[in-house]
């Protein structure tokens, strides 16, 4: 999870300053781009929009990336440690500018629209825009899979999700019950 691009934030690129405008991703995201998640813009894809393992969206901060990584994938396993240590914590994206403006001296580039179809979003050592972020967010199921060293089937995942939901509902008192009612119910269950 993270931001491959921060909008409305100027950043240096070689001999000019670049800024991605808010709304620059609207058209490309509406076209369901086929985009992959990589490390340093290279290697095997860790997730992909067309496979449903990654979603991209634009919010007030920028281009948000949410990916479901396979904990049994050796490339994912190699990425976990440097991300947890903070060695890799930025993101970047490969794009084609479809609408842009330059100032007269060509020292400032304002990108109004981009295409990310057949491009990538990447966890990177150093992003062009240091305001980007990437972090690992593990679901309870992902944590179990990582510990077991295997990925569960869709059926098993659904059963585990159902069990987690049931456990959460058992741990949270119903809105209508007062604390005294909950204690009385627990006492009654303890007697039975």
LUMTOR-432081 format. One record per residue: residue in one letter; x, y, z of N, C-alpha, C in turn. Coordinates in steps of 0.02 Angstrom, whole numbers, plus 32768, in hexadecimal, padded with zeros to 4 digits. Layout:
% LUMTOR-432081
AXYZXYZXYZ
...
***
This chain:
% LUMTOR-432081
X802A7FC58000800080008000802D803E8000
X8019806F7FD8804180AC7FD8802B80DB7FA2
X8055810C7F958048813F7F62808281407F31
X8075812D7EF280A8812D7EBF80B481737EA4
X808481A17EAF808B81E67E9A806582127ECB
X8084824A7EDE8063827C7F07805282B77EDA
X801382C97ED67FFE83007EAC800983437ECF
X800E83777EA7801583BB7EBF805583C57EE9
X8087839A7EDE80C6839E7F0280FF83A27ECF
X811E83DD7EC6815683E27E96819383BB7EAF
X81B7839D7E8081F483797E90822683807E57
X8267837E7E67829A83877E3382A483487E09
X82AC83537DC782BD831D7D9882F483387D6B
X8330831F7D72836A83377D4D837083837D52
X836583A77D1A836E83F07D1A832C84177D19
X82F683F77D2E82B5841A7D31828D84017D6D
X825784257D7C822A84127DB281E983F97D93
X81CF83C47DAE819283A57D93815D83A27DC9
X811E83A97DB480E683A17DE380AD837E7DBF
X8091834C7DDF805683287DC68019834B7DE3
X7FEB835F7DB87FAE83827DCF7F7C83517DEB
X7F5783687E1C7F1F83407E367EEE83347DFC
X7ED882F67DF57EAB82E47DBE7ECF82C87D81
X7F1282C67D837F3A82AF7D497F2E82647D3A
X7F15823F7D6A7F0C81F77D617EC481E47D50
X7E9782147D517E5082067D487E4281DF7D08
X7E5A81F87CCF7E4B81D87C8F7E6A81937C8B
X7EAA818C7C9C7ECB814B7C957EAD81177CC3
X7E9A812A7D007E7B80FB7D2E7E3680E67D15
X7E1381147CF47DD281057CD77DD680D47C9C
X7E1180CC7C817E1C809F7C487E36805A7C5F
X7E35804D7CA07E4D800E7CBC7E917FFA7CA1
X7EC5801F7CB17F0780117C977F237FCF7CB1
X7F4B7FAE7C877F6F7F727C9C7FB37F8A7CB7
X7FBA7F8B7CF97FF57FA57D19800F7F717D4B
X80517F6C7D50806F7F3B7D7D80947F5D7DB6
X809D7F387DEC80C67F4E7E25810A7F2D7E20
X813F7F557E1F81837F3D7E1A81AD7F587E54
X81EC7F447E55821C7F617E8382507F857E59
X825A7FC57E6582897FEE7E3F827D7FE97DF3
X823E7FE77DE082297FE57D9A82457FAA7D73
X82507F727D9582717F3A7D74825A7EF87D92
X82647EC27D6E82577E7F7D8882127E657D7A
X82027E2F7D9C81C27E0D7D95818B7E357DB9
X814F7E387D9C81197E5C7DBE81077E3A7E00
X80FC7E637E3380E77E4B7E75809B7E4D7E7B
X807C7E787E5380327E7E7E5180217EA07E0F
X7FE17E9C7DFB7FCD7EB87DBA7F837ECB7DBC
X7F737F047D9F7F2D7F197D9F7F017EE87D77
X7F197ED07D3E7EEF7EA57D147EE37E617D34
X7F0D7E4C7D647F017E0C7D867ED77E157DC5
X7ECA7E547DD87EA27E627E137ECA7E627E54
X7F0D7E5C7E4F7F367E5B7E8C7F4D7EA17E9F
X7F3C7ED37E787F4E7F187E897F177F477E71
X7F097F797E9A7EDA7FAE7E867EFD7FF17E8C
X7EEB801D7E5E7F0680617E5D7ECC80917E62
X7ED680C77E877EA280FA7E8D7EC4813D7E98
X7E9F81727E8A7EBA81B47E977E9081D57ECD
X7EB281F07EFF7E9082167F327EB2825A7F38
X7EA2827F7F6C7EBD82C37F727F0982C47F7B
X7F26828D7F907F6F828A7F987F9482777F57
X7F7782497F307F9982347EF37F8181F07EDA
X7FAE81CB7EBA7F9E818A7E9E7FA981557ED4
X7F72813A7EED7F7481087F237F7A80C27F05
X7FA4809A7F237FB080557F0D7F9E80267F46
X7F747FF57F397F647FC07F687F707F7E7F45
X7F9E7F577F5E7FB07F177F3E7FAC7EDE7F70
X7F967EA67F577F957E697F7F7FD07E3E7F68
X80027E397F92803F7E167F7F803C7DCD7F96
X805A7DA17F6E805D7D5A7F7D80977D4E7FAD
X808A7D3C7FEC80C07D33801C80EF7CF9800B
X80DA7CCD7FDE81077C967FCC81357CA87F92
X812A7CE17F7381547CF87F3B81997D0D7F57
X81D07CEF7F3F82127D017F5882237D4C7F4F
X820A7D6B7F1982167DB27F0F81F47DDC7F44
X81B87DC87F5881947DEA7F8E81BA7DE07FCF
X81D07DA37FDC81F57D95801982357DBF801D
X82577DCA7FE482937DF37FE482847E3C7FF1
X82477E527FE082337E987FE9821F7EA78031
X82057E76805481EA7E828097821D7EA080C7
X82577E8280CD82897E9A80FD829E7EE280F0
X82B37EF580B282C77F3B80A8828E7F6D80B3
X82507F5880A882187F8580B5820C7F8B8100
X820F7F55812482057F58816C823C7F81818E
X82797F7E817482B17FA3819182B07FED817B
X82897FFE814882888042812F82BC805080F9
X82DC801B80E0830E802480AB82EC80348068
X82B28018805E82898028802382478041803E
X82388082803081FA809E804C81D980D0801D
X81F480D87FE181D781077FB281BB80E07F76
X819381037F4E817680E57F12818281147ED7
X817580F87E9C817C811E7E5E814B80FF7E2C
X8145811E7DF2811A81007DBF813581127D7A
X812C80E37D4B813F80EE7D05810081047CE0
X8105813B7CBD80CA81587C9D80DC817B7C5C
X80A8818C7C3780AF81B57BFC808381F27C06
X80A0822E7C018079826B7C09804D82747BCC
X800B827D7BD67FDE82887B9E7FC982D17B98
X7FCF82F67BCF7FC3833F7BCE7FF6835E7BFE
X801D838D7BE4805083AD7C0E805D83F47BF6
X8076841D7C22808984627C1280D0846D7C2D
X80F784937C07813A84A87C1C813B84F47C22
X8165850E7C4F816E85567C4F819D85687C15
X81A785A87C0881CF85BD7BCF821785A47BD2
X823385A37C0D827A858F7C13828385437C17
X824C851E7C14824D84D57C19826D84BD7C5C
X825F84E37C90827884D07CD2824184B67D00
X820284BD7CE881C984A57D0F819984807CE2
X818984437CF6815B84187CD0811E840A7CFB
X80E3841A7CE180A4840E7D03807F83D77CDD
X8076839E7CFD805683647CDC800D83637CF0
X7FE2836C7CBE7F9A83707CCA7F76832D7CC1
X7F9283007C997F7482BF7C8D7FAA828D7C78
X7FA2824F7C907FD2821B7C807FAF81DB7C6A
X7FD581AF7C4A7FBE816B7C3D7FEE813C7C61
X7FD2810C7C867FFB80DB7CA77FED80957C8C
X7FC880917C547FBA80507C357FFB80327C1C
X80077FF37C3080447FCE7C1F80827FEE7C3E
X807780147C7480AD80317C9B80B3800C7CDD
X80D3802B7D0D80DA800B7D4E80D8803D7D86
X80CA80237DC180D680467E00810A801C7E23
X8138803C7E46817180177E628181802E7EA8
X81957FFD7ED081B7800B7F0F81FE801D7EFA
X821880557F12825A806A7EFB8287807F7F35
X82C8807A7F2882F980907F5882F680DC7F60
X82F580FF7F2682F081487F2582BE815B7EEF
X828681797F03825581917ED3826681D87EBD
X825081EA7E81825A822F7E6A8237825F7E9B
X81FC824B7EB181D682737EE181DB82527F25
X8201826F7F52820C82507F9481CE82537FC1
X819882717FA8815982757FCE813082357FC4
X814682087F99812381C87F8E813381997FC8
X810681697FD38110813A800A80FA80F47FF6
X811780C480158101807F800D810A805B804F
X80DB8031806080E1800C809F80BF7FC88098
X80D37F9B80C380B57F5980C6807A7F5B80F6
X80427F4380DF80087F3C810A7FF27EF38103
X7FF97ECE81397FE87E8881367FA37E7C8151
X7F7C7E56812D7F3C7E4081487F497E068176
X7F187DF5819E7F207DBB81CA7F2C7D7C81A0
X7F0A7D7681687F137D3D813D7F597D3D811F
X7F707D7781087FB37D7C80ED7FE87D69811F
X7FDE7D7C815D800D7D6B8193800E7D1F819C
X7FD47CFF819D7FD17CB681A37FF47C948169
X7FE87CAD812C80077C9080F280537C9780F4
X806A7CD2810980B27CDD810E80D27CAD8140
X80B27CA4817980CD7C7681AC80CC7C2E8194
X80987C1B816F80937BD6815780BD7BCB8119
X80D27C0180F880FA7BFB80BB80D37BE28080
X80917BED808180687BD88048802D7C088041
X80107C0880067FD57C327FFA7F977C067FFC
X7F647C1D801F7F267BF780257EFD7BFC7FE5
X7ED37BCA7FDB7EA47BCB7FA27E6F7C017FAF
X7E4B7C147F7B7E157C467F837DE17C2D7FB5
X7DD27BEC7FB37DA17BCF7FE17DBA7BD58029
X7DFA7BC380357E167BC880787E187C108090
X7E2A7C3E80647E2C7C8580767DE77C9C808C
X7DB37C8980667D6F7C9C80777D5A7C8180BB
X7D6D7C4280C97D5D7C24810A7D827C488143
X7DC17C5981377DE87C7C816A7DCB7CC28176
X7DB97CE581407D9A7D2781477D597D23816F
X7D317CEF81607CF37CE581857CFF7CD981CF
X7D327CB181DE7D437CA382247D5C7CE28248
X7D847D0B82267D9D7D4982437D637D798251
X7D357D7E82217CFA7DA9822A7CD17D918266
X7CC87D50826B7CA17D3482A37CC37D4282E6
X7D067D3982E87D2B7D4783257D257D918339
X7D2A7DBD83087D247E0583177CDF7E148333
X7CAB7DF683167C677E04832F7C5D7DE98375
X7C7F7DB283877C797D9783CA7C9E7DC383FD
X7CD37DE483E77CFA7E0E84147CDC7E538420
X7CAF7E6883F47C917EAA83FA7C4A7EA38414
X7C3A7EC3844D7BF67EBF84677BC57EE18436
X7B887EC584337B567EE384077B457F29841F
X7B367F5583F07B287F9B84007AEF7FA38432
X7ABD7F7584307A837F7D845B7A917F6784A3
X7AC57F4084AF7AD17F2784F27AF97F59851B
X7AE47F5E855A7B0B7F8785887B437F5C85A4
X7B737F7B85C57BAA7F5585E37B8F7F248617
X7B5C7F38863C7B3F7F0B866F7B1F7ECE864E
X7AFC7ED886157ADD7EA185F17B137E7085D7
X7B4A7E8B85BF7B807E6185A67B9C7E3785DF
X7BA87E57861A7BC37E3386537B927DFD866B
X7B527E0C866A7B1F7DDB867F7B1F7DA0864F
X7B247DAE860E7B247D7985DC7B627D4E85E4
X7B9C7D6C85F17BDA7D4685FB7BD57D1B8639
X7BB77D35866F7BAF7D0F86AC7B827CD386A0
X7B4C7CDE867B7B1E7CA8866C7B3F7C728642
X7B687C8686117B8C7C5685E77BC07C30860F
X7BDE7C5086417C107C2F866A7BF07BF98695
X7BB27C0486AB7B8E7BD386D37B7C7B9686A9
X7B687BA2866B7B547B6B863F7B927B45862B
***
